[in-house]
């Protein structure tokens, strides 16, 4: 998440040890760990809620796509075949 390497972690630990002292550092580290865990849990819940809310929309979208593909394939005449309306329509240029 933060892309922190080993040496960056060692430096942060050293700074934390100097600022907080050896008595308070474990408590603060535990609290930060709990906050990170809560943040991950909230992110998972938010992702799950988005997925649950979007699932009906995805179902509707897939049905519409399927119907659209079927509709176009049924309406499209084969190449070389004339449709009934093309053969029965009169050519307006013939009357002139």
Beta strands, then each sheet from edge to edge (+ up, - down):
end
